[in-house]
């Protein structure tokens, strides 16, 4: 890549990275609410039944090795495909029946590389399923599990094909300015996915029915109205077809926003605890967490594209990958390797951001309902039903936890009840 392209791409990368950092600093509630002191967490731990604590730690110990191995194997596969000629040879082989056509290499070769990178972790996903079945959290047989895996691959293939065709179409149409259009397109794609995911992707995996008219539906809609959060509907997801875990969420932005409650939560929890879970989720909508996440995700996507353009001038890296140019379809595996490394390195920060947003939503739920006692009992019920590790080791918590621990959340409710 010429210096005329690399230098402006580096400037854009630096500017966008600074904007991303500034947005993260400004938009994320880093200090409020404060994390409860360890003494309060230990007191909350003492409130929980010993059997719940032990079961959660046992389940986590069974799940973690497979998760870590899947992460390691997935990263190794991405690096082998991207930092050796192996990936470029796969791309070339996929394009050969079509005379080496650029679009065939880009779409078919890219999907082949992506599928191979996912297939190497499939045994660990199967291992995870066996553990979920053993502990009674999964209600799926192997046939249902395989259908979900196939659906996931199909969604990835459709989205991947569109993204690959668009990216390599841009590099052909604008060989000098492709990175500007690609960065813009990547950011817009993140925004588009936030809008369409609830109405196009979620129904692929679950069926949603409007919650039947009754006291609970009325209470949830009144809760949203009192909170000033417009929602289109209250839906019930058939989560029980694959899990006994309980949850609820508010998804979508603007016209696609709706409250979704797992049918398992309706079966397991009293109405006041269901309302508390929804109040927490309304907190995310009230404070714009979905919008903030979308903005940060869009900026991150644009930064990544500009960074790839800068790396496109690293001829040694391209030679190692067996590609002549970063805009060649033969470099697809290298691009995926870069994205994999960026994703792994940024995961702890993403989880930290998520935990702060979740803490704010917890405080919002307690304030909205005025009932810290129900919040604490709801957290215990969630931990019991989902077999959560209520107080994970600090390093694993810092690296991998996207939510505050159960003891942190119960402690926060107790501090709030005491006027802290």
C-alpha positions as a Markdown table, in Angstrom:
| # | Residue | x | y | z |
|---|---|---|---|---|
| 1 | Unk | 0.0 | 0.0 | 0.0 |
| 2 | Unk | 1.3 | 3.4 | -1.0 |
| 3 | Unk | 2.4 | 6.0 | 1.6 |
| 4 | Unk | -0.3 | 8.3 | 0.1 |
| 5 | Unk | -3.0 | 5.9 | 1.4 |
| 6 | Unk | -1.2 | 4.7 | 4.6 |
| 7 | Unk | -0.5 | 8.1 | 6.1 |
| 8 | Unk | -4.1 | 9.5 | 6.0 |
| 9 | Unk | -5.4 | 6.1 | 7.2 |
| 10 | Unk | -3.1 | 6.3 | 10.2 |
| 11 | Unk | -4.3 | 9.9 | 10.9 |
| 12 | Unk | -7.9 | 8.7 | 10.7 |
| 13 | Unk | -7.0 | 5.7 | 12.9 |
| 14 | Unk | -5.4 | 7.9 | 15.6 |
| 15 | Unk | -8.3 | 10.5 | 15.5 |
| 16 | Unk | -11.0 | 7.8 | 15.7 |
| 17 | Unk | -9.2 | 6.0 | 18.5 |
| 18 | Unk | -9.0 | 9.2 | 20.5 |
| 19 | Unk | -12.7 | 9.8 | 19.9 |
| 20 | Unk | -13.5 | 6.2 | 21.0 |
| 21 | Unk | -11.5 | 6.7 | 24.2 |
| 22 | Unk | -13.1 | 10.1 | 24.9 |
| 23 | Unk | -16.6 | 8.6 | 24.3 |
| 24 | Unk | -15.9 | 5.7 | 26.6 |
| 25 | Unk | -14.6 | 8.0 | 29.3 |
| 26 | Unk | -17.6 | 10.4 | 29.0 |
| 27 | Unk | -20.5 | 8.0 | 28.4 |
| 28 | Unk | -19.7 | 5.2 | 30.8 |
| 29 | Unk | -20.6 | 5.6 | 34.5 |
| 30 | Unk | -17.2 | 4.8 | 35.9 |
| 31 | Unk | -17.8 | 6.0 | 39.5 |
| 32 | Unk | -21.5 | 5.9 | 40.1 |
| 33 | Unk | -22.8 | 3.8 | 41.6 |
| 34 | Unk | -19.7 | 2.8 | 43.6 |
| 35 | Unk | -18.8 | -0.9 | 43.9 |
| 36 | Unk | -19.8 | -2.0 | 47.4 |
| 37 | Unk | -16.9 | -2.7 | 49.8 |
| 38 | Unk | -15.6 | -6.2 | 50.1 |
| 39 | Unk | -17.0 | -6.4 | 53.7 |
| 40 | Unk | -20.5 | -5.9 | 52.4 |
| 41 | Unk | -19.9 | -8.5 | 49.7 |
| 42 | Unk | -18.8 | -11.0 | 52.3 |
| 43 | Unk | -21.9 | -10.3 | 54.3 |
| 44 | Unk | -24.0 | -10.9 | 51.2 |
| 45 | Unk | -22.2 | -14.1 | 50.6 |
| 46 | Unk | -23.1 | -15.2 | 54.1 |
| 47 | Unk | -26.8 | -14.7 | 53.4 |
| 48 | Unk | -26.8 | -17.1 | 50.5 |
| 49 | Unk | -27.5 | -20.8 | 51.1 |
| 50 | Unk | -24.3 | -22.8 | 51.1 |
| 51 | Unk | -25.8 | -25.3 | 48.6 |
| 52 | Unk | -26.4 | -22.5 | 46.1 |
| 53 | Unk | -22.8 | -21.2 | 46.5 |
| 54 | Unk | -21.3 | -24.7 | 46.2 |
| 55 | Unk | -23.4 | -25.6 | 43.2 |
| 56 | Unk | -22.5 | -22.5 | 41.3 |
| 57 | Unk | -18.8 | -23.0 | 41.9 |
| 58 | Unk | -19.1 | -26.7 | 40.9 |
| 59 | Unk | -20.9 | -25.8 | 37.7 |
| 60 | Unk | -18.4 | -23.0 | 36.9 |
| 61 | Unk | -15.5 | -25.3 | 37.4 |
| 62 | Unk | -17.0 | -27.8 | 35.0 |
| 63 | Unk | -17.6 | -25.1 | 32.3 |
| 64 | Unk | -14.4 | -23.1 | 32.4 |
| 65 | Unk | -11.9 | -25.5 | 30.9 |
| 66 | Unk | -14.0 | -26.0 | 27.8 |
| 67 | Unk | -14.4 | -22.3 | 27.5 |
| 68 | Unk | -10.8 | -21.5 | 27.8 |
| 69 | Unk | -9.8 | -24.3 | 25.4 |
| 70 | Unk | -12.3 | -23.1 | 22.8 |
| 71 | Unk | -10.9 | -19.5 | 23.1 |
| 72 | Unk | -7.3 | -20.7 | 22.8 |
| 73 | Unk | -8.0 | -23.1 | 19.9 |
| 74 | Unk | -10.1 | -20.5 | 18.1 |
| 75 | Unk | -7.3 | -17.9 | 18.4 |
| 76 | Unk | -4.6 | -20.4 | 17.3 |
| 77 | Unk | -6.7 | -21.4 | 14.3 |
| 78 | Unk | -7.2 | -17.8 | 13.3 |
| 79 | Unk | -3.4 | -17.1 | 13.6 |
| 80 | Unk | -2.5 | -20.2 | 11.6 |
| 81 | Unk | -4.9 | -19.4 | 8.8 |
| 82 | Unk | -3.9 | -15.7 | 8.8 |
| 83 | Unk | -0.2 | -15.7 | 9.4 |
| 84 | Unk | 0.7 | -18.6 | 7.0 |
| 85 | Unk | -0.2 | -19.1 | 3.3 |
| 86 | Unk | -2.8 | -21.8 | 4.4 |
| 87 | Unk | -5.6 | -19.3 | 4.5 |
| 88 | Unk | -4.8 | -17.7 | 1.2 |
| 89 | Unk | -4.6 | -21.2 | -0.4 |
| 90 | Unk | -8.1 | -22.0 | 0.8 |
| 91 | Unk | -9.4 | -18.7 | -0.7 |
| 92 | Unk | -7.6 | -19.5 | -4.0 |
| 93 | Unk | -9.0 | -23.0 | -4.1 |
| 94 | Unk | -12.6 | -21.7 | -3.6 |
| 95 | Unk | -12.2 | -19.2 | -6.5 |
| 96 | Unk | -10.5 | -21.7 | -8.9 |
| 97 | Unk | -13.7 | -23.3 | -10.2 |
| 98 | Unk | -14.8 | -19.8 | -11.2 |
| 99 | Unk | -11.6 | -18.9 | -13.0 |
| 100 | Unk | -10.2 | -17.1 | -9.9 |
| 101 | Unk | -12.9 | -14.5 | -10.1 |
| 102 | Unk | -12.3 | -11.9 | -7.4 |
| 103 | Unk | -15.9 | -12.0 | -6.0 |
| 104 | Unk | -15.9 | -15.8 | -5.9 |
| 105 | Unk | -12.6 | -15.7 | -3.9 |
| 106 | Unk | -13.9 | -13.0 | -1.6 |
| 107 | Unk | -17.3 | -14.5 | -0.8 |
| 108 | Unk | -16.8 | -18.3 | -1.1 |
| 109 | Unk | -13.2 | -18.2 | 0.1 |
| 110 | Unk | -14.0 | -15.8 | 3.0 |
| 111 | Unk | -16.9 | -18.0 | 4.1 |
| 112 | Unk | -14.7 | -21.1 | 3.9 |
| 113 | Unk | -12.1 | -19.6 | 6.1 |
| 114 | Unk | -14.7 | -18.3 | 8.5 |
| 115 | Unk | -16.4 | -21.7 | 8.7 |
| 116 | Unk | -13.2 | -23.5 | 9.2 |
| 117 | Unk | -12.2 | -21.2 | 12.1 |
| 118 | Unk | -15.6 | -21.9 | 13.7 |
| 119 | Unk | -15.6 | -25.6 | 13.1 |
| 120 | Unk | -12.4 | -26.1 | 15.1 |
| 121 | Unk | -14.2 | -24.9 | 18.2 |
| 122 | Unk | -17.3 | -27.1 | 17.5 |
| 123 | Unk | -16.2 | -30.0 | 19.7 |
| 124 | Unk | -15.9 | -27.6 | 22.7 |
| 125 | Unk | -19.4 | -26.3 | 22.0 |
| 126 | Unk | -20.6 | -29.9 | 22.1 |
| 127 | Unk | -18.6 | -30.4 | 25.4 |
| 128 | Unk | -20.4 | -27.4 | 26.8 |
| 129 | Unk | -23.8 | -28.8 | 25.8 |
| 130 | Unk | -23.1 | -32.1 | 27.6 |
| 131 | Unk | -22.2 | -30.2 | 30.8 |
| 132 | Unk | -25.4 | -28.1 | 30.5 |
| 133 | Unk | -27.4 | -31.3 | 30.1 |
| 134 | Unk | -25.7 | -33.0 | 33.0 |
| 135 | Unk | -26.5 | -30.1 | 35.3 |
| 136 | Unk | -30.0 | -29.8 | 34.1 |
| 137 | Unk | -29.7 | -26.4 | 32.6 |
| 138 | Unk | -30.3 | -27.5 | 29.0 |
| 139 | Unk | -33.6 | -28.9 | 27.8 |
| 140 | Unk | -32.3 | -29.6 | 24.3 |
| 141 | Unk | -31.6 | -33.0 | 22.8 |
| 142 | Unk | -28.7 | -33.3 | 20.3 |
| 143 | Unk | -31.0 | -32.8 | 17.4 |
| 144 | Unk | -32.3 | -29.4 | 18.7 |
| 145 | Unk | -28.7 | -28.4 | 19.6 |
| 146 | Unk | -27.5 | -29.3 | 16.0 |
| 147 | Unk | -30.4 | -27.2 | 14.5 |
| 148 | Unk | -29.3 | -24.2 | 16.6 |
| 149 | Unk | -25.7 | -24.6 | 15.5 |
| 150 | Unk | -26.8 | -24.8 | 11.9 |
| 151 | Unk | -28.9 | -21.7 | 12.2 |
| 152 | Unk | -26.0 | -19.8 | 13.8 |
| 153 | Unk | -23.8 | -20.8 | 10.9 |
| 154 | Unk | -26.4 | -19.8 | 8.4 |
| 155 | Unk | -26.9 | -16.4 | 9.9 |
| 156 | Unk | -23.1 | -15.9 | 10.0 |
| 157 | Unk | -22.9 | -17.0 | 6.3 |
| 158 | Unk | -25.5 | -14.6 | 5.2 |
| 159 | Unk | -24.1 | -11.6 | 7.1 |
| 160 | Unk | -20.6 | -12.6 | 6.2 |
| 161 | Unk | -21.4 | -12.9 | 2.5 |
| 162 | Unk | -22.9 | -9.4 | 2.4 |
| 163 | Unk | -20.0 | -7.9 | 4.3 |
| 164 | Unk | -17.4 | -9.6 | 2.2 |
| 165 | Unk | -19.0 | -8.6 | -1.1 |
| 166 | Unk | -19.4 | -5.0 | 0.0 |
| 167 | Unk | -15.9 | -4.8 | 1.4 |
| 168 | Unk | -14.2 | -6.2 | -1.7 |
| 169 | Unk | -16.5 | -4.3 | -4.0 |
| 170 | Unk | -15.4 | -1.1 | -2.3 |
| 171 | Unk | -11.7 | -2.0 | -2.7 |
| 172 | Unk | -12.2 | -2.5 | -6.4 |
| 173 | Unk | -14.3 | 0.6 | -7.0 |
| 174 | Unk | -12.1 | 2.9 | -4.8 |
| 175 | Unk | -8.6 | 1.4 | -4.6 |
| 176 | Unk | -7.2 | 4.5 | -2.9 |
| 177 | Unk | -10.1 | 5.6 | -0.7 |
| 178 | Unk | -11.6 | 2.2 | 0.1 |
| 179 | Unk | -10.8 | 2.4 | 3.8 |
| 180 | Unk | -12.9 | 5.6 | 4.2 |
| 181 | Unk | -15.9 | 3.9 | 2.7 |
| 182 | Unk | -15.3 | 0.6 | 4.5 |
| 183 | Unk | -14.9 | 2.3 | 7.9 |
| 184 | Unk | -18.1 | 4.2 | 7.3 |
| 185 | Unk | -19.9 | 1.1 | 6.1 |
| 186 | Unk | -18.7 | -0.9 | 9.1 |
| 187 | Unk | -19.9 | 1.7 | 11.5 |
| 188 | Unk | -23.3 | 1.9 | 9.7 |
| 189 | Unk | -23.6 | -1.9 | 9.8 |
| 190 | Unk | -23.2 | -1.9 | 13.6 |
| 191 | Unk | -26.0 | 0.6 | 13.8 |
| 192 | Unk | -28.2 | -1.3 | 11.4 |
| 193 | Unk | -27.7 | -4.5 | 13.3 |
| 194 | Unk | -28.9 | -2.8 | 16.5 |
| 195 | Unk | -32.1 | -1.9 | 14.7 |
| 196 | Unk | -32.8 | -5.1 | 12.8 |
| 197 | Unk | -31.5 | -7.7 | 15.2 |
| 198 | Unk | -34.6 | -7.9 | 17.4 |
| 199 | Unk | -37.0 | -8.3 | 14.4 |
| 200 | Unk | -34.9 | -10.4 | 12.0 |
| 201 | Unk | -32.2 | -12.4 | 13.9 |
| 202 | Unk | -33.8 | -13.1 | 17.3 |
| 203 | Unk | -36.9 | -14.8 | 15.7 |
| 204 | Unk | -34.5 | -17.3 | 14.0 |
| 205 | Unk | -33.7 | -18.8 | 17.4 |
| 206 | Unk | -36.8 | -18.2 | 19.5 |
| 207 | Unk | -40.5 | -17.8 | 19.0 |
| 208 | Unk | -42.1 | -14.7 | 20.6 |
| 209 | Unk | -45.7 | -14.3 | 21.6 |
| 210 | Unk | -47.3 | -11.3 | 23.1 |
| 211 | Unk | -47.7 | -11.7 | 26.8 |
| 212 | Unk | -51.4 | -12.5 | 27.7 |
| 213 | Unk | -53.4 | -9.6 | 29.1 |
| 214 | Unk | -53.4 | -9.7 | 32.8 |
| 215 | Unk | -52.0 | -8.0 | 35.9 |
| 216 | Unk | -48.3 | -8.7 | 35.1 |
| 217 | Unk | -48.5 | -7.3 | 31.6 |
| 218 | Unk | -50.3 | -4.3 | 32.9 |
| 219 | Unk | -47.7 | -3.8 | 35.6 |
| 220 | Unk | -44.8 | -4.1 | 33.2 |
| 221 | Unk | -46.3 | -1.6 | 30.8 |
| 222 | Unk | -47.1 | 0.8 | 33.6 |
| 223 | Unk | -43.5 | 0.4 | 34.9 |
| 224 | Unk | -42.2 | 1.4 | 31.5 |
| 225 | Unk | -44.6 | 4.3 | 31.2 |
| 226 | Unk | -43.6 | 5.6 | 34.7 |
| 227 | Unk | -40.0 | 5.3 | 33.8 |
| 228 | Unk | -40.5 | 7.3 | 30.6 |
| 229 | Unk | -39.4 | 4.4 | 28.3 |
| 230 | Unk | -41.7 | 3.8 | 25.4 |
| 231 | Unk | -41.9 | 0.1 | 24.4 |
| 232 | Unk | -43.8 | -1.4 | 21.5 |
| 233 | Unk | -44.9 | -4.6 | 23.2 |
| 234 | Unk | -44.3 | -7.1 | 26.0 |
| 235 | Unk | -43.3 | -10.5 | 24.5 |
| 236 | Unk | -42.7 | -14.0 | 25.9 |
| 237 | Unk | -39.8 | -16.0 | 24.5 |
| 238 | Unk | -40.0 | -19.8 | 24.4 |
| 239 | Unk | -36.6 | -20.1 | 26.1 |
| 240 | Unk | -37.7 | -23.3 | 27.8 |
| 241 | Unk | -37.3 | -25.2 | 24.5 |
| 242 | Unk | -33.5 | -25.0 | 25.1 |
| 243 | Unk | -32.8 | -24.0 | 28.7 |
| 244 | Unk | -34.0 | -23.8 | 32.3 |
| 245 | Unk | -32.1 | -20.5 | 32.8 |
| 246 | Unk | -34.2 | -17.5 | 33.5 |
| 247 | Unk | -33.9 | -14.0 | 32.1 |
| 248 | Unk | -35.6 | -11.0 | 30.6 |
| 249 | Unk | -34.4 | -8.1 | 28.5 |
| 250 | Unk | -35.3 | -5.0 | 26.6 |
| 251 | Unk | -34.1 | -5.0 | 23.0 |
| 252 | Unk | -34.1 | -2.7 | 20.1 |
| 253 | Unk | -33.8 | 1.0 | 19.5 |
| 254 | Unk | -36.8 | 3.3 | 19.0 |
| 255 | Unk | -39.6 | 1.6 | 17.0 |
| 256 | Unk | -38.1 | -1.9 | 17.5 |
| 257 | Unk | -37.8 | -1.6 | 21.3 |
| 258 | Unk | -39.8 | -4.3 | 23.3 |
| 259 | Unk | -39.7 | -6.0 | 26.6 |
| 260 | Unk | -38.9 | -9.7 | 26.3 |
| 261 | Unk | -39.5 | -12.1 | 29.2 |
| 262 | Unk | -38.3 | -15.8 | 29.2 |
| 263 | Unk | -41.1 | -18.2 | 29.8 |
| 264 | Unk | -38.8 | -19.9 | 32.3 |
| 265 | Unk | -38.7 | -16.7 | 34.4 |
| 266 | Unk | -42.5 | -16.6 | 34.4 |
| 267 | Unk | -42.6 | -20.2 | 35.6 |
| 268 | Unk | -39.9 | -19.7 | 38.3 |
| 269 | Unk | -40.4 | -16.2 | 39.8 |
| 270 | Unk | -43.3 | -14.3 | 41.4 |
| 271 | Unk | -44.6 | -11.3 | 39.6 |
| 272 | Unk | -42.7 | -8.8 | 41.8 |
| 273 | Unk | -39.4 | -10.4 | 40.9 |
| 274 | Unk | -40.3 | -10.5 | 37.2 |
| 275 | Unk | -41.1 | -6.8 | 37.4 |
| 276 | Unk | -37.7 | -6.2 | 39.1 |
| 277 | Unk | -35.8 | -7.9 | 36.3 |
| 278 | Unk | -37.7 | -5.8 | 33.8 |
| 279 | Unk | -37.0 | -2.7 | 35.8 |
| 280 | Unk | -33.3 | -3.4 | 35.5 |
| 281 | Unk | -33.6 | -3.8 | 31.8 |
| 282 | Unk | -35.6 | -0.6 | 31.5 |
| 283 | Unk | -32.7 | 1.0 | 33.2 |
| 284 | Unk | -30.5 | 0.1 | 30.2 |
| 285 | Unk | -33.1 | 1.7 | 27.9 |
| 286 | Unk | -33.6 | 4.8 | 30.1 |
| 287 | Unk | -29.8 | 5.5 | 30.3 |
| 288 | Unk | -29.3 | 4.8 | 26.6 |
| 289 | Unk | -27.0 | 1.8 | 27.2 |
| 290 | Unk | -28.0 | 0.1 | 23.9 |
| 291 | Unk | -27.4 | 3.4 | 22.1 |
| 292 | Unk | -24.1 | 3.9 | 23.9 |
| 293 | Unk | -23.0 | 0.4 | 23.1 |
| 294 | Unk | -24.0 | 0.9 | 19.4 |
| 295 | Unk | -22.0 | 4.2 | 19.2 |
| 296 | Unk | -18.9 | 2.6 | 20.8 |
| 297 | Unk | -19.3 | -0.5 | 18.7 |
| 298 | Unk | -19.6 | 1.7 | 15.5 |
| 299 | Unk | -16.5 | 3.7 | 16.5 |
| 300 | Unk | -14.6 | 0.5 | 17.3 |
| 301 | Unk | -15.5 | -1.0 | 13.9 |
| 302 | Unk | -14.3 | 2.1 | 12.1 |
| 303 | Unk | -11.1 | 2.2 | 14.1 |
| 304 | Unk | -10.4 | -1.5 | 13.2 |
| 305 | Unk | -10.9 | -0.9 | 9.5 |
| 306 | Unk | -8.5 | 2.1 | 9.6 |
| 307 | Unk | -6.0 | 0.0 | 11.5 |
| 308 | Unk | -6.2 | -2.7 | 8.9 |
| 309 | Unk | -5.5 | -0.1 | 6.2 |
| 310 | Unk | -2.4 | 0.9 | 8.2 |
| 311 | Unk | -1.3 | -2.7 | 8.5 |
| 312 | Unk | -1.7 | -3.0 | 4.8 |
| 313 | Unk | 1.6 | -1.3 | 4.3 |
| 314 | Unk | 3.4 | -4.1 | 6.3 |
| 315 | Unk | 4.8 | -6.1 | 3.4 |
| 316 | Unk | 6.4 | -8.7 | 5.6 |
| 317 | Unk | 3.1 | -9.5 | 7.2 |
| 318 | Unk | 1.4 | -9.8 | 3.8 |
| 319 | Unk | 4.2 | -12.1 | 2.5 |
| 320 | Unk | 3.7 | -14.3 | 5.5 |
| 321 | Unk | 0.0 | -14.5 | 4.8 |
| 322 | Unk | 0.6 | -15.3 | 1.1 |
| 323 | Unk | -1.2 | -12.1 | -0.1 |
| 324 | Unk | 0.1 | -9.4 | -2.3 |
| 325 | Unk | -2.2 | -6.7 | -0.9 |
| 326 | Unk | -4.4 | -6.2 | 2.1 |
| 327 | Unk | -7.3 | -5.5 | -0.4 |
| 328 | Unk | -6.8 | -8.9 | -2.1 |
| 329 | Unk | -9.2 | -11.6 | -1.2 |
| 330 | Unk | -6.1 | -13.8 | -0.5 |
| 331 | Unk | -5.7 | -11.6 | 2.7 |
| 332 | Unk | -9.1 | -12.5 | 4.1 |
| 333 | Unk | -7.6 | -14.9 | 6.7 |
| 334 | Unk | -5.2 | -12.3 | 7.8 |
| 335 | Unk | -8.0 | -9.8 | 8.3 |
| 336 | Unk | -9.9 | -12.4 | 10.4 |
| 337 | Unk | -6.7 | -13.0 | 12.5 |
| 338 | Unk | -6.4 | -9.3 | 13.1 |
| 339 | Unk | -10.0 | -9.0 | 14.2 |
| 340 | Unk | -9.6 | -12.1 | 16.4 |
| 341 | Unk | -6.6 | -10.6 | 18.2 |
| 342 | Unk | -8.3 | -7.2 | 18.6 |
| 343 | Unk | -11.4 | -8.9 | 20.0 |
| 344 | Unk | -9.4 | -10.9 | 22.5 |
| 345 | Unk | -7.3 | -8.0 | 23.7 |
| 346 | Unk | -10.3 | -5.7 | 24.0 |
| 347 | Unk | -12.5 | -8.2 | 25.9 |
| 348 | Unk | -11.5 | -7.2 | 29.4 |
| 349 | Unk | -12.2 | -3.6 | 28.7 |
| 350 | Unk | -15.5 | -4.4 | 27.1 |
| 351 | Unk | -16.5 | -6.4 | 30.1 |
| 352 | Unk | -15.5 | -3.6 | 32.4 |
| 353 | Unk | -17.7 | -1.2 | 30.5 |
| 354 | Unk | -20.5 | -3.7 | 30.6 |
| 355 | Unk | -20.2 | -4.2 | 34.4 |
| 356 | Unk | -20.5 | -0.5 | 35.0 |
| 357 | Unk | -23.6 | -0.2 | 32.8 |
| 358 | Unk | -25.1 | -3.2 | 34.6 |
| 359 | Unk | -24.4 | -1.7 | 38.0 |
| 360 | Unk | -26.1 | 1.5 | 37.0 |
| 361 | Unk | -29.1 | -0.5 | 35.7 |
| 362 | Unk | -29.2 | -2.3 | 39.1 |
| 363 | Unk | -29.4 | 1.0 | 40.9 |
| 364 | Unk | -32.1 | 2.2 | 38.5 |
| 365 | Unk | -34.2 | -0.9 | 39.2 |
| 366 | Unk | -34.0 | -0.4 | 43.0 |
| 367 | Unk | -34.8 | 3.3 | 42.7 |
| 368 | Unk | -37.7 | 2.8 | 40.2 |
| 369 | Unk | -39.3 | 0.1 | 42.3 |
| 370 | Unk | -38.2 | 1.4 | 45.8 |
| 371 | Unk | -37.8 | -2.3 | 46.8 |
| 372 | Unk | -34.2 | -3.3 | 47.5 |
| 373 | Unk | -35.4 | -6.4 | 49.3 |
| 374 | Unk | -37.1 | -7.8 | 46.2 |
| 375 | Unk | -34.0 | -7.0 | 44.2 |
| 376 | Unk | -31.9 | -9.1 | 46.6 |
| 377 | Unk | -34.3 | -12.0 | 46.5 |
| 378 | Unk | -34.4 | -11.8 | 42.7 |
| 379 | Unk | -30.7 | -12.0 | 42.5 |
| 380 | Unk | -30.6 | -15.1 | 44.7 |
| 381 | Unk | -33.3 | -16.7 | 42.5 |
| 382 | Unk | -31.3 | -15.9 | 39.3 |
| 383 | Unk | -28.1 | -17.3 | 40.9 |
| 384 | Unk | -30.0 | -20.5 | 41.9 |
| 385 | Unk | -31.8 | -21.0 | 38.6 |
| 386 | Unk | -28.8 | -20.2 | 36.4 |
| 387 | Unk | -26.2 | -21.9 | 38.7 |
| 388 | Unk | -24.1 | -18.7 | 38.9 |
| 389 | Unk | -20.7 | -18.6 | 40.6 |
| 390 | Unk | -21.8 | -15.9 | 43.1 |
| 391 | Unk | -18.3 | -14.8 | 44.0 |
| 392 | Unk | -15.8 | -15.8 | 41.3 |
| 393 | Unk | -12.0 | -15.5 | 41.6 |
| 394 | Unk | -11.1 | -11.8 | 41.1 |
| 395 | Unk | -8.8 | -12.4 | 38.1 |
| 396 | Unk | -11.4 | -14.5 | 36.2 |
| 397 | Unk | -14.0 | -12.0 | 37.2 |
| 398 | Unk | -12.0 | -9.0 | 35.8 |
| 399 | Unk | -11.2 | -10.8 | 32.6 |
| 400 | Unk | -14.4 | -12.6 | 31.7 |
| 401 | Unk | -17.4 | -11.3 | 33.7 |
| 402 | Unk | -19.8 | -8.9 | 31.8 |
| 403 | Unk | -22.0 | -8.5 | 34.9 |
| 404 | Unk | -21.3 | -7.7 | 38.6 |
| 405 | Unk | -21.1 | -10.8 | 40.7 |
| 406 | Unk | -24.2 | -11.9 | 42.7 |
| 407 | Unk | -22.6 | -10.9 | 46.0 |
| 408 | Unk | -21.8 | -7.4 | 44.6 |
| 409 | Unk | -25.4 | -7.0 | 43.5 |
| 410 | Unk | -27.0 | -8.1 | 46.7 |
| 411 | Unk | -24.5 | -6.0 | 48.7 |
| 412 | Unk | -25.4 | -3.0 | 46.6 |
| 413 | Unk | -29.1 | -3.6 | 47.4 |
| 414 | Unk | -28.3 | -3.8 | 51.1 |
| 415 | Unk | -26.2 | -0.6 | 51.0 |
| 416 | Unk | -29.1 | 1.1 | 49.2 |
| 417 | Unk | -31.6 | -0.1 | 51.8 |
| 418 | Unk | -29.4 | 1.4 | 54.5 |
| 419 | Unk | -29.3 | 4.7 | 52.8 |
| 420 | Unk | -25.8 | 4.4 | 51.5 |
